[in-house]
Amino acid sequence: MVAGIWAHWGDVGLSYSWDNPDNIHALLGAAGGTMMMIAPFVAPNTLHKTLGEAGGFFMGVAVVWKLVF
């Protein structure tokens, strides 16, 4: 996530519209990364698996989104 913030610092911001591909990429990446960072702290609860999988999914979608758009 830190590398993403560093690489896209000038591309993302509230001054751009929410349908800007860079903003969508940042939102998906931040949501996925946050879910994966929280997941270990709720183990061994079922939420651990759900957060980990959802975080991985969102991070994957963020990467594909950036490659396509």
PDB file of N, CA, C, O and CB in Angstrom:
ATOM      1  N   MET A   1       0.823  -1.183   0.000  1.00  0.00           N
ATOM      2  CA  MET A   1       0.000   0.000   0.000  1.00  0.00           C
ATOM      3  C   MET A   1       0.867   1.245   0.000  1.00  0.00           C
ATOM      4  O   MET A   1       0.528   2.234  -0.650  1.00  0.00           O
ATOM      5  CB  MET A   1      -0.936  -0.001   1.195  1.00  0.00           C
ATOM      6  N   VAL A   2       1.961   1.214   0.706  1.00  0.00           N
ATOM      7  CA  VAL A   2       2.855   2.371   0.735  1.00  0.00           C
ATOM      8  C   VAL A   2       3.450   2.599  -0.654  1.00  0.00           C
ATOM      9  O   VAL A   2       3.570   3.741  -1.100  1.00  0.00           O
ATOM     10  CB  VAL A   2       3.983   2.172   1.784  1.00  0.00           C
ATOM     11  N   ALA A   3       3.819   1.525  -1.332  1.00  0.00           N
ATOM     12  CA  ALA A   3       4.360   1.661  -2.687  1.00  0.00           C
ATOM     13  C   ALA A   3       3.311   2.242  -3.631  1.00  0.00           C
ATOM     14  O   ALA A   3       3.646   3.039  -4.506  1.00  0.00           O
ATOM     15  CB  ALA A   3       4.851   0.298  -3.212  1.00  0.00           C
ATOM     16  N   GLY A   4       2.055   1.856  -3.466  1.00  0.00           N
ATOM     17  CA  GLY A   4       0.984   2.396  -4.290  1.00  0.00           C
ATOM     18  C   GLY A   4       0.759   3.871  -4.041  1.00  0.00           C
ATOM     19  O   GLY A   4       0.557   4.640  -4.981  1.00  0.00           O
ATOM     20  N   ILE A   5       0.790   4.269  -2.785  1.00  0.00           N
ATOM     21  CA  ILE A   5       0.636   5.688  -2.459  1.00  0.00           C
ATOM     22  C   ILE A   5       1.784   6.490  -3.046  1.00  0.00           C
ATOM     23  O   ILE A   5       1.574   7.569  -3.602  1.00  0.00           O
ATOM     24  CB  ILE A   5       0.565   5.895  -0.936  1.00  0.00           C
ATOM     25  N   TRP A   6       2.983   5.972  -2.926  1.00  0.00           N
ATOM     26  CA  TRP A   6       4.161   6.658  -3.448  1.00  0.00           C
ATOM     27  C   TRP A   6       4.111   6.764  -4.968  1.00  0.00           C
ATOM     28  O   TRP A   6       4.424   7.815  -5.528  1.00  0.00           O
ATOM     29  CB  TRP A   6       5.431   5.933  -3.016  1.00  0.00           C
ATOM     30  N   ALA A   7       3.719   5.680  -5.637  1.00  0.00           N
ATOM     31  CA  ALA A   7       3.712   5.664  -7.104  1.00  0.00           C
ATOM     32  C   ALA A   7       2.596   6.510  -7.706  1.00  0.00           C
ATOM     33  O   ALA A   7       2.761   7.062  -8.794  1.00  0.00           O
ATOM     34  CB  ALA A   7       3.583   4.248  -7.597  1.00  0.00           C
ATOM     35  N   HIS A   8       1.470   6.618  -7.017  1.00  0.00           N
ATOM     36  CA  HIS A   8       0.298   7.297  -7.582  1.00  0.00           C
ATOM     37  C   HIS A   8      -0.059   8.587  -6.847  1.00  0.00           C
ATOM     38  O   HIS A   8      -1.203   9.037  -6.922  1.00  0.00           O
ATOM     39  CB  HIS A   8      -0.890   6.366  -7.561  1.00  0.00           C
ATOM     40  N   TRP A   9       0.884   9.181  -6.149  1.00  0.00           N
ATOM     41  CA  TRP A   9       0.598  10.352  -5.326  1.00  0.00           C
ATOM     42  C   TRP A   9      -0.086  11.467  -6.114  1.00  0.00           C
ATOM     43  O   TRP A   9      -1.042  12.062  -5.616  1.00  0.00           O
ATOM     44  CB  TRP A   9       1.878  10.875  -4.714  1.00  0.00           C
ATOM     45  N   GLY A  10       0.370  11.762  -7.312  1.00  0.00           N
ATOM     46  CA  GLY A  10      -0.189  12.849  -8.099  1.00  0.00           C
ATOM     47  C   GLY A  10      -1.407  12.469  -8.920  1.00  0.00           C
ATOM     48  O   GLY A  10      -2.082  13.341  -9.466  1.00  0.00           O
ATOM     49  N   ASP A  11      -1.698  11.168  -9.018  1.00  0.00           N
ATOM     50  CA  ASP A  11      -2.795  10.689  -9.863  1.00  0.00           C
ATOM     51  C   ASP A  11      -4.139  10.605  -9.142  1.00  0.00           C
ATOM     52  O   ASP A  11      -5.187  10.546  -9.785  1.00  0.00           O
ATOM     53  CB  ASP A  11      -2.450   9.340 -10.411  1.00  0.00           C
ATOM     54  N   VAL A  12      -4.110  10.599  -7.835  1.00  0.00           N
ATOM     55  CA  VAL A  12      -5.307  10.331  -7.041  1.00  0.00           C
ATOM     56  C   VAL A  12      -5.607  11.538  -6.168  1.00  0.00           C
ATOM     57  O   VAL A  12      -4.700  12.184  -5.644  1.00  0.00           O
ATOM     58  CB  VAL A  12      -5.131   9.057  -6.173  1.00  0.00           C
ATOM     59  N   GLY A  13      -6.894  11.833  -6.020  1.00  0.00           N
ATOM     60  CA  GLY A  13      -7.250  12.927  -5.129  1.00  0.00           C
ATOM     61  C   GLY A  13      -8.727  13.245  -5.186  1.00  0.00           C
ATOM     62  O   GLY A  13      -9.440  12.802  -6.086  1.00  0.00           O
ATOM     63  N   LEU A  14      -9.172  14.012  -4.225  1.00  0.00           N
ATOM     64  CA  LEU A  14     -10.575  14.386  -4.158  1.00  0.00           C
ATOM     65  C   LEU A  14     -10.943  15.426  -5.206  1.00  0.00           C
ATOM     66  O   LEU A  14     -12.124  15.642  -5.482  1.00  0.00           O
ATOM     67  CB  LEU A  14     -10.903  14.909  -2.783  1.00  0.00           C
ATOM     68  N   SER A  15      -9.940  16.068  -5.790  1.00  0.00           N
ATOM     69  CA  SER A  15     -10.236  17.054  -6.828  1.00  0.00           C
ATOM     70  C   SER A  15     -10.641  16.383  -8.143  1.00  0.00           C
ATOM     71  O   SER A  15     -11.212  17.023  -9.026  1.00  0.00           O
ATOM     72  CB  SER A  15      -9.024  17.959  -7.054  1.00  0.00           C
ATOM     73  N   TYR A  16     -10.339  15.094  -8.262  1.00  0.00           N
ATOM     74  CA  TYR A  16     -10.753  14.328  -9.438  1.00  0.00           C
ATOM     75  C   TYR A  16     -12.112  13.686  -9.153  1.00  0.00           C
ATOM     76  O   TYR A  16     -12.481  13.489  -7.995  1.00  0.00           O
ATOM     77  CB  TYR A  16      -9.686  13.239  -9.808  1.00  0.00           C
ATOM     78  N   SER A  17     -12.842  13.367 -10.203  1.00  0.00           N
ATOM     79  CA  SER A  17     -14.144  12.728  -9.996  1.00  0.00           C
ATOM     80  C   SER A  17     -13.961  11.291  -9.526  1.00  0.00           C
ATOM     81  O   SER A  17     -12.903  10.690  -9.716  1.00  0.00           O
ATOM     82  CB  SER A  17     -14.981  12.763 -11.291  1.00  0.00           C
ATOM     83  N   TRP A  18     -15.012  10.750  -8.908  1.00  0.00           N
ATOM     84  CA  TRP A  18     -14.944   9.382  -8.386  1.00  0.00           C
ATOM     85  C   TRP A  18     -14.938   8.342  -9.491  1.00  0.00           C
ATOM     86  O   TRP A  18     -14.583   7.190  -9.241  1.00  0.00           O
ATOM     87  CB  TRP A  18     -16.106   9.121  -7.456  1.00  0.00           C
ATOM     88  N   ASP A  19     -15.324   8.720 -10.719  1.00  0.00           N
ATOM     89  CA  ASP A  19     -15.266   7.756 -11.806  1.00  0.00           C
ATOM     90  C   ASP A  19     -13.905   7.780 -12.510  1.00  0.00           C
ATOM     91  O   ASP A  19     -13.726   7.135 -13.543  1.00  0.00           O
ATOM     92  CB  ASP A  19     -16.380   8.033 -12.807  1.00  0.00           C
ATOM     93  N   ASN A  20     -12.960   8.518 -11.955  1.00  0.00           N
ATOM     94  CA  ASN A  20     -11.589   8.516 -12.459  1.00  0.00           C
ATOM     95  C   ASN A  20     -10.980   7.139 -12.192  1.00  0.00           C
ATOM     96  O   ASN A  20     -11.004   6.681 -11.050  1.00  0.00           O
ATOM     97  CB  ASN A  20     -10.734   9.650 -11.790  1.00  0.00           C
ATOM     98  N   PRO A  21     -10.431   6.461 -13.214  1.00  0.00           N
ATOM     99  CA  PRO A  21      -9.873   5.113 -13.011  1.00  0.00           C
ATOM    100  C   PRO A  21      -8.809   5.048 -11.920  1.00  0.00           C
ATOM    101  O   PRO A  21      -8.714   4.040 -11.220  1.00  0.00           O
ATOM    102  CB  PRO A  21      -9.282   4.612 -14.300  1.00  0.00           C
ATOM    103  N   ASP A  22      -8.010   6.094 -11.761  1.00  0.00           N
ATOM    104  CA  ASP A  22      -6.985   6.075 -10.715  1.00  0.00           C
ATOM    105  C   ASP A  22      -7.606   6.122  -9.319  1.00  0.00           C
ATOM    106  O   ASP A  22      -7.111   5.472  -8.399  1.00  0.00           O
ATOM    107  CB  ASP A  22      -6.021   7.252 -10.897  1.00  0.00           C
ATOM    108  N   ASN A  23      -8.681   6.883  -9.157  1.00  0.00           N
ATOM    109  CA  ASN A  23      -9.366   6.920  -7.858  1.00  0.00           C
ATOM    110  C   ASN A  23     -10.007   5.581  -7.531  1.00  0.00           C
ATOM    111  O   ASN A  23      -9.958   5.129  -6.387  1.00  0.00           O
ATOM    112  CB  ASN A  23     -10.429   8.018  -7.846  1.00  0.00           C
ATOM    113  N   ILE A  24     -10.607   4.949  -8.526  1.00  0.00           N
ATOM    114  CA  ILE A  24     -11.218   3.627  -8.304  1.00  0.00           C
ATOM    115  C   ILE A  24     -10.146   2.605  -7.948  1.00  0.00           C
ATOM    116  O   ILE A  24     -10.342   1.785  -7.051  1.00  0.00           O
ATOM    117  CB  ILE A  24     -12.001   3.164  -9.560  1.00  0.00           C
ATOM    118  N   HIS A  25      -9.015   2.651  -8.646  1.00  0.00           N
ATOM    119  CA  HIS A  25      -7.898   1.755  -8.365  1.00  0.00           C
ATOM    120  C   HIS A  25      -7.409   1.954  -6.920  1.00  0.00           C
ATOM    121  O   HIS A  25      -7.172   0.984  -6.200  1.00  0.00           O
ATOM    122  CB  HIS A  25      -6.740   1.999  -9.371  1.00  0.00           C
ATOM    123  N   ALA A  26      -7.263   3.205  -6.514  1.00  0.00           N
ATOM    124  CA  ALA A  26      -6.793   3.496  -5.155  1.00  0.00           C
ATOM    125  C   ALA A  26      -7.798   3.037  -4.100  1.00  0.00           C
ATOM    126  O   ALA A  26      -7.411   2.491  -3.067  1.00  0.00           O
ATOM    127  CB  ALA A  26      -6.525   4.994  -4.999  1.00  0.00           C
ATOM    128  N   LEU A  27      -9.072   3.257  -4.356  1.00  0.00           N
ATOM    129  CA  LEU A  27     -10.109   2.852  -3.405  1.00  0.00           C
ATOM    130  C   LEU A  27     -10.150   1.331  -3.242  1.00  0.00           C
ATOM    131  O   LEU A  27     -10.214   0.828  -2.120  1.00  0.00           O
ATOM    132  CB  LEU A  27     -11.481   3.370  -3.863  1.00  0.00           C
ATOM    133  N   LEU A  28     -10.115   0.602  -4.353  1.00  0.00           N
ATOM    134  CA  LEU A  28     -10.120  -0.863  -4.281  1.00  0.00           C
ATOM    135  C   LEU A  28      -8.861  -1.387  -3.589  1.00  0.00           C
ATOM    136  O   LEU A  28      -8.933  -2.291  -2.756  1.00  0.00           O
ATOM    137  CB  LEU A  28     -10.234  -1.467  -5.690  1.00  0.00           C
ATOM    138  N   GLY A  29      -7.718  -0.818  -3.935  1.00  0.00           N
ATOM    139  CA  GLY A  29      -6.464  -1.253  -3.318  1.00  0.00           C
ATOM    140  C   GLY A  29      -6.420  -0.981  -1.831  1.00  0.00           C
ATOM    141  O   GLY A  29      -5.983  -1.829  -1.053  1.00  0.00           O
ATOM    142  N   ALA A  30      -6.872   0.204  -1.429  1.00  0.00           N
ATOM    143  CA  ALA A  30      -6.872   0.552  -0.003  1.00  0.00           C
ATOM    144  C   ALA A  30      -7.851  -0.326   0.776  1.00  0.00           C
ATOM    145  O   ALA A  30      -7.550  -0.765   1.886  1.00  0.00           O
ATOM    146  CB  ALA A  30      -7.230   2.038   0.188  1.00  0.00           C
ATOM    147  N   ALA A  31      -9.019  -0.577   0.192  1.00  0.00           N
ATOM    148  CA  ALA A  31      -9.998  -1.438   0.871  1.00  0.00           C
ATOM    149  C   ALA A  31      -9.450  -2.857   1.021  1.00  0.00           C
ATOM    150  O   ALA A  31      -9.545  -3.453   2.094  1.00  0.00           O
ATOM    151  CB  ALA A  31     -11.336  -1.463   0.091  1.00  0.00           C
ATOM    152  N   GLY A  32      -8.881  -3.392  -0.049  1.00  0.00           N
ATOM    153  CA  GLY A  32      -8.327  -4.745   0.013  1.00  0.00           C
ATOM    154  C   GLY A  32      -7.160  -4.857   0.965  1.00  0.00           C
ATOM    155  O   GLY A  32      -7.083  -5.804   1.748  1.00  0.00           O
ATOM    156  N   GLY A  33      -6.255  -3.908   0.907  1.00  0.00           N
ATOM    157  CA  GLY A  33      -5.104  -3.924   1.806  1.00  0.00           C
ATOM    158  C   GLY A  33      -5.502  -3.807   3.261  1.00  0.00           C
ATOM    159  O   GLY A  33      -4.931  -4.476   4.122  1.00  0.00           O
ATOM    160  N   THR A  34      -6.471  -2.965   3.538  1.00  0.00           N
ATOM    161  CA  THR A  34      -6.947  -2.801   4.917  1.00  0.00           C
ATOM    162  C   THR A  34      -7.585  -4.082   5.427  1.00  0.00           C
ATOM    163  O   THR A  34      -7.361  -4.479   6.570  1.00  0.00           O
ATOM    164  CB  THR A  34      -7.949  -1.644   5.008  1.00  0.00           C
ATOM    165  N   MET A  35      -8.385  -4.734   4.577  1.00  0.00           N
ATOM    166  CA  MET A  35      -8.997  -6.001   4.999  1.00  0.00           C
ATOM    167  C   MET A  35      -7.937  -7.049   5.304  1.00  0.00           C
ATOM    168  O   MET A  35      -8.057  -7.789   6.280  1.00  0.00           O
ATOM    169  CB  MET A  35      -9.950  -6.523   3.917  1.00  0.00           C
ATOM    170  N   MET A  36      -6.898  -7.116   4.473  1.00  0.00           N
ATOM    171  CA  MET A  36      -5.850  -8.114   4.704  1.00  0.00           C
ATOM    172  C   MET A  36      -5.016  -7.772   5.930  1.00  0.00           C
ATOM    173  O   MET A  36      -4.490  -8.676   6.580  1.00  0.00           O
ATOM    174  CB  MET A  36      -4.946  -8.231   3.479  1.00  0.00           C
ATOM    175  N   MET A  37      -4.882  -6.491   6.263  1.00  0.00           N
ATOM    176  CA  MET A  37      -4.142  -6.129   7.477  1.00  0.00           C
ATOM    177  C   MET A  37      -4.948  -6.444   8.736  1.00  0.00           C
ATOM    178  O   MET A  37      -4.366  -6.769   9.771  1.00  0.00           O
ATOM    179  CB  MET A  37      -3.776  -4.640   7.452  1.00  0.00           C
ATOM    180  N   ILE A  38      -6.270  -6.355   8.664  1.00  0.00           N
ATOM    181  CA  ILE A  38      -7.125  -6.627   9.826  1.00  0.00           C
ATOM    182  C   ILE A  38      -7.302  -8.136  10.047  1.00  0.00           C
ATOM    183  O   ILE A  38      -7.462  -8.583  11.183  1.00  0.00           O
ATOM    184  CB  ILE A  38      -8.500  -5.956   9.642  1.00  0.00           C
ATOM    185  N   ALA A  39      -7.274  -8.906   8.976  1.00  0.00           N
ATOM    186  CA  ALA A  39      -7.587 -10.345   9.047  1.00  0.00           C
ATOM    187  C   ALA A  39      -6.808 -11.116  10.117  1.00  0.00           C
ATOM    188  O   ALA A  39      -7.425 -11.898  10.840  1.00  0.00           O
ATOM    189  CB  ALA A  39      -7.321 -10.973   7.716  1.00  0.00           C
ATOM    190  N   PRO A  40      -5.491 -10.943  10.259  1.00  0.00           N
ATOM    191  CA  PRO A  40      -4.782 -11.730  11.280  1.00  0.00           C
ATOM    192  C   PRO A  40      -5.219 -11.441  12.714  1.00  0.00           C
ATOM    193  O   PRO A  40      -5.070 -12.290  13.593  1.00  0.00           O
ATOM    194  CB  PRO A  40      -3.314 -11.481  11.165  1.00  0.00           C
ATOM    195  N   PHE A  41      -5.754 -10.252  12.949  1.00  0.00           N
ATOM    196  CA  PHE A  41      -6.123  -9.873  14.304  1.00  0.00           C
ATOM    197  C   PHE A  41      -7.463 -10.458  14.747  1.00  0.00           C
ATOM    198  O   PHE A  41      -7.797 -10.406  15.930  1.00  0.00           O
ATOM    199  CB  PHE A  41      -6.167  -8.377  14.413  1.00  0.00           C
ATOM    200  N   VAL A  42      -8.229 -11.010  13.818  1.00  0.00           N
ATOM    201  CA  VAL A  42      -9.512 -11.615  14.185  1.00  0.00           C
ATOM    202  C   VAL A  42      -9.457 -13.140  14.118  1.00  0.00           C
ATOM    203  O   VAL A  42     -10.483 -13.805  14.267  1.00  0.00           O
ATOM    204  CB  VAL A  42     -10.620 -11.095  13.269  1.00  0.00           C
ATOM    205  N   ALA A  43      -8.259 -13.701  13.894  1.00  0.00           N
ATOM    206  CA  ALA A  43      -8.110 -15.149  13.832  1.00  0.00           C
ATOM    207  C   ALA A  43      -8.353 -15.732  15.213  1.00  0.00           C
ATOM    208  O   ALA A  43      -8.082 -15.038  16.193  1.00  0.00           O
ATOM    209  CB  ALA A  43      -6.707 -15.546  13.305  1.00  0.00           C
ATOM    210  N   PRO A  44      -8.831 -16.928  15.360  1.00  0.00           N
ATOM    211  CA  PRO A  44      -9.280 -17.925  14.385  1.00  0.00           C
ATOM    212  C   PRO A  44     -10.760 -17.812  14.045  1.00  0.00           C
ATOM    213  O   PRO A  44     -11.358 -18.783  13.582  1.00  0.00           O
ATOM    214  CB  PRO A  44      -8.996 -19.306  14.904  1.00  0.00           C
ATOM    215  N   ASN A  45     -11.347 -16.677  14.260  1.00  0.00           N
ATOM    216  CA  ASN A  45     -12.756 -16.467  13.955  1.00  0.00           C
ATOM    217  C   ASN A  45     -13.015 -16.665  12.455  1.00  0.00           C
ATOM    218  O   ASN A  45     -12.088 -16.561  11.651  1.00  0.00           O
ATOM    219  CB  ASN A  45     -13.197 -15.056  14.400  1.00  0.00           C
ATOM    220  N   THR A  46     -14.258 -16.946  12.078  1.00  0.00           N
ATOM    221  CA  THR A  46     -14.634 -17.112  10.672  1.00  0.00           C
ATOM    222  C   THR A  46     -14.404 -15.821   9.897  1.00  0.00           C
ATOM    223  O   THR A  46     -14.139 -15.859   8.696  1.00  0.00           O
ATOM    224  CB  THR A  46     -16.106 -17.544  10.553  1.00  0.00           C
ATOM    225  N   LEU A  47     -14.501 -14.696  10.564  1.00  0.00           N
ATOM    226  CA  LEU A  47     -14.275 -13.409   9.922  1.00  0.00           C
ATOM    227  C   LEU A  47     -12.857 -13.300   9.366  1.00  0.00           C
ATOM    228  O   LEU A  47     -12.615 -12.577   8.398  1.00  0.00           O
ATOM    229  CB  LEU A  47     -14.536 -12.281  10.908  1.00  0.00           C
ATOM    230  N   HIS A  48     -11.920 -14.024   9.987  1.00  0.00           N
ATOM    231  CA  HIS A  48     -10.528 -14.041   9.528  1.00  0.00           C
ATOM    232  C   HIS A  48     -10.451 -14.499   8.070  1.00  0.00           C
ATOM    233  O   HIS A  48      -9.817 -13.848   7.239  1.00  0.00           O
ATOM    234  CB  HIS A  48      -9.672 -14.964  10.425  1.00  0.00           C
ATOM    235  N   LYS A  49     -11.088 -15.600   7.780  1.00  0.00           N
ATOM    236  CA  LYS A  49     -11.079 -16.144   6.415  1.00  0.00           C
ATOM    237  C   LYS A  49     -11.800 -15.206   5.453  1.00  0.00           C
ATOM    238  O   LYS A  49     -11.326 -14.972   4.341  1.00  0.00           O
ATOM    239  CB  LYS A  49     -11.735 -17.538   6.384  1.00  0.00           C
ATOM    240  N   THR A  50     -12.922 -14.679   5.869  1.00  0.00           N
ATOM    241  CA  THR A  50     -13.713 -13.800   5.005  1.00  0.00           C
ATOM    242  C   THR A  50     -12.954 -12.523   4.668  1.00  0.00           C
ATOM    243  O   THR A  50     -12.905 -12.115   3.507  1.00  0.00           O
ATOM    244  CB  THR A  50     -15.043 -13.455   5.672  1.00  0.00           C
ATOM    245  N   LEU A  51     -12.365 -11.892   5.674  1.00  0.00           N
ATOM    246  CA  LEU A  51     -11.602 -10.668   5.425  1.00  0.00           C
ATOM    247  C   LEU A  51     -10.389 -10.926   4.548  1.00  0.00           C
ATOM    248  O   LEU A  51     -10.085 -10.133   3.658  1.00  0.00           O
ATOM    249  CB  LEU A  51     -11.162 -10.046   6.738  1.00  0.00           C
ATOM    250  N   GLY A  52      -9.699 -12.023   4.791  1.00  0.00           N
ATOM    251  CA  GLY A  52      -8.535 -12.353   3.976  1.00  0.00           C
ATOM    252  C   GLY A  52      -8.890 -12.589   2.517  1.00  0.00           C
ATOM    253  O   GLY A  52      -8.224 -12.084   1.613  1.00  0.00           O
ATOM    254  N   GLU A  53      -9.940 -13.357   2.301  1.00  0.00           N
ATOM    255  CA  GLU A  53     -10.354 -13.635   0.923  1.00  0.00           C
ATOM    256  C   GLU A  53     -10.890 -12.384   0.229  1.00  0.00           C
ATOM    257  O   GLU A  53     -10.555 -12.124  -0.926  1.00  0.00           O
ATOM    258  CB  GLU A  53     -11.415 -14.732   0.903  1.00  0.00           C
ATOM    259  N   ALA A  54     -11.713 -11.618   0.924  1.00  0.00           N
ATOM    260  CA  ALA A  54     -12.255 -10.394   0.331  1.00  0.00           C
ATOM    261  C   ALA A  54     -11.140  -9.391   0.056  1.00  0.00           C
ATOM    262  O   ALA A  54     -11.150  -8.721  -0.976  1.00  0.00           O
ATOM    263  CB  ALA A  54     -13.316  -9.770   1.255  1.00  0.00           C
ATOM    264  N   GLY A  55     -10.191  -9.285   0.961  1.00  0.00           N
ATOM    265  CA  GLY A  55      -9.058  -8.387   0.752  1.00  0.00           C
ATOM    266  C   GLY A  55      -8.231  -8.787  -0.457  1.00  0.00           C
ATOM    267  O   GLY A  55      -7.846  -7.939  -1.263  1.00  0.00           O
ATOM    268  N   GLY A  56      -7.959 -10.072  -0.582  1.00  0.00           N
ATOM    269  CA  GLY A  56      -7.234 -10.552  -1.753  1.00  0.00           C
ATOM    270  C   GLY A  56      -7.990 -10.303  -3.042  1.00  0.00           C
ATOM    271  O   GLY A  56      -7.400  -9.947  -4.062  1.00  0.00           O
ATOM    272  N   PHE A  57      -9.301 -10.494  -2.990  1.00  0.00           N
ATOM    273  CA  PHE A  57     -10.138 -10.253  -4.157  1.00  0.00           C
ATOM    274  C   PHE A  57     -10.091  -8.779  -4.564  1.00  0.00           C
ATOM    275  O   PHE A  57      -9.886  -8.460  -5.735  1.00  0.00           O
ATOM    276  CB  PHE A  57     -11.585 -10.683  -3.874  1.00  0.00           C
ATOM    277  N   PHE A  58     -10.281  -7.886  -3.596  1.00  0.00           N
ATOM    278  CA  PHE A  58     -10.254  -6.456  -3.900  1.00  0.00           C
ATOM    279  C   PHE A  58      -8.884  -6.012  -4.420  1.00  0.00           C
ATOM    280  O   PHE A  58      -8.805  -5.199  -5.341  1.00  0.00           O
ATOM    281  CB  PHE A  58     -10.625  -5.650  -2.656  1.00  0.00           C
ATOM    282  N   MET A  59      -7.820  -6.534  -3.842  1.00  0.00           N
ATOM    283  CA  MET A  59      -6.486  -6.188  -4.338  1.00  0.00           C
ATOM    284  C   MET A  59      -6.294  -6.693  -5.766  1.00  0.00           C
ATOM    285  O   MET A  59      -5.720  -5.994  -6.600  1.00  0.00           O
ATOM    286  CB  MET A  59      -5.397  -6.773  -3.417  1.00  0.00           C
ATOM    287  N   GLY A  60      -6.772  -7.903  -6.050  1.00  0.00           N
ATOM    288  CA  GLY A  60      -6.682  -8.435  -7.410  1.00  0.00           C
ATOM    289  C   GLY A  60      -7.479  -7.608  -8.400  1.00  0.00           C
ATOM    290  O   GLY A  60      -7.008  -7.329  -9.503  1.00  0.00           O
ATOM    291  N   VAL A  61      -8.682  -7.214  -8.015  1.00  0.00           N
ATOM    292  CA  VAL A  61      -9.505  -6.373  -8.888  1.00  0.00           C
ATOM    293  C   VAL A  61      -8.823  -5.027  -9.108  1.00  0.00           C
ATOM    294  O   VAL A  61      -8.868  -4.487 -10.213  1.00  0.00           O
ATOM    295  CB  VAL A  61     -10.919  -6.171  -8.285  1.00  0.00           C
ATOM    296  N   ALA A  62      -8.193  -4.478  -8.073  1.00  0.00           N
ATOM    297  CA  ALA A  62      -7.504  -3.200  -8.211  1.00  0.00           C
ATOM    298  C   ALA A  62      -6.367  -3.289  -9.235  1.00  0.00           C
ATOM    299  O   ALA A  62      -6.183  -2.380 -10.044  1.00  0.00           O
ATOM    300  CB  ALA A  62      -6.957  -2.746  -6.853  1.00  0.00           C
ATOM    301  N   VAL A  63      -5.614  -4.379  -9.195  1.00  0.00           N
ATOM    302  CA  VAL A  63      -4.516  -4.549 -10.140  1.00  0.00           C
ATOM    303  C   VAL A  63      -5.044  -4.725 -11.553  1.00  0.00           C
ATOM    304  O   VAL A  63      -4.542  -4.095 -12.483  1.00  0.00           O
ATOM    305  CB  VAL A  63      -3.649  -5.746  -9.747  1.00  0.00           C
ATOM    306  N   VAL A  64      -6.042  -5.567 -11.725  1.00  0.00           N
ATOM    307  CA  VAL A  64      -6.626  -5.774 -13.057  1.00  0.00           C
ATOM    308  C   VAL A  64      -7.247  -4.473 -13.562  1.00  0.00           C
ATOM    309  O   VAL A  64      -7.121  -4.149 -14.743  1.00  0.00           O
ATOM    310  CB  VAL A  64      -7.692  -6.904 -13.024  1.00  0.00           C
ATOM    311  N   TRP A  65      -7.912  -3.728 -12.685  1.00  0.00           N
ATOM    312  CA  TRP A  65      -8.518  -2.450 -13.053  1.00  0.00           C
ATOM    313  C   TRP A  65      -7.447  -1.510 -13.623  1.00  0.00           C
ATOM    314  O   TRP A  65      -7.668  -0.860 -14.645  1.00  0.00           O
ATOM    315  CB  TRP A  65      -9.218  -1.800 -11.825  1.00  0.00           C
ATOM    316  N   LYS A  66      -6.299  -1.444 -12.965  1.00  0.00           N
ATOM    317  CA  LYS A  66      -5.233  -0.546 -13.423  1.00  0.00           C
ATOM    318  C   LYS A  66      -4.676  -1.018 -14.757  1.00  0.00           C
ATOM    319  O   LYS A  66      -4.326  -0.195 -15.603  1.00  0.00           O
ATOM    320  CB  LYS A  66      -4.106  -0.460 -12.377  1.00  0.00           C
ATOM    321  N   LEU A  67      -4.587  -2.319 -14.958  1.00  0.00           N
ATOM    322  CA  LEU A  67      -4.064  -2.840 -16.228  1.00  0.00           C
ATOM    323  C   LEU A  67      -5.029  -2.610 -17.378  1.00  0.00           C
ATOM    324  O   LEU A  67      -4.595  -2.368 -18.505  1.00  0.00           O
ATOM    325  CB  LEU A  67      -3.764  -4.324 -16.105  1.00  0.00           C
ATOM    326  N   VAL A  68      -6.322  -2.681 -17.119  1.00  0.00           N
ATOM    327  CA  VAL A  68      -7.324  -2.559 -18.179  1.00  0.00           C
ATOM    328  C   VAL A  68      -7.659  -1.099 -18.454  1.00  0.00           C
ATOM    329  O   VAL A  68      -7.776  -0.697 -19.612  1.00  0.00           O
ATOM    330  CB  VAL A  68      -8.593  -3.326 -17.804  1.00  0.00           C
ATOM    331  N   PHE A  69      -7.814  -0.303 -17.400  1.00  0.00           N
ATOM    332  CA  PHE A  69      -8.218   1.090 -17.591  1.00  0.00           C
ATOM    333  C   PHE A  69      -7.038   1.965 -17.367  1.00  0.00           C
ATOM    334  O   PHE A  69      -7.147   3.187 -17.475  1.00  0.00           O
ATOM    335  CB  PHE A  69      -9.364   1.486 -16.657  1.00  0.00           C
TER     336      PHE A  69
END
